[in-house]
């Protein structure tokens, strides 16, 4: 029912998903590149909103807002520019539906608490010889072993 293609120039590929019958497709404008940090921020906010009972349209707008208001973080990325690059297709489609209607809808004020809970923090006890991607994989393994919801994104 949903495909999220958070890759540069992915709008053309989105058409193939729509033709295959996927109801909701998130992609990046065909003529645009997307910063990795913006794609990660979008995915985090989008999936969080979906998993707390928001509709696809609400989750999409929440994710775009999260990117728009994200600090540049020294990467020189403007959230005010990046958030406009995401598309929800088909344009004007029936996106006011929840993908998880059986989940209780979380109150708006509780979303910030959930967002803080899902923030990934590196524990200080990871092995010192794990660096870069190895540290990411170690953290992923720890979260899976603890039975937590884990969203894996990458290039």
Secondary structure, 3 states (H helix, E strand, C coil): CEEECCCCCCHHHHHHHHHCCCCEEEEECCCCCCCHHHHHHHHHHHHHHHHCCCEHHHHHHHHHHHHHCCCCCCCCCCHHHHHHHEEEECCCCCCCCECCCCCCCCCHHHHHHHHHHHCCCCCCCCCCCCCCHHHHHHHHHHHHHCCCCCCCCCC
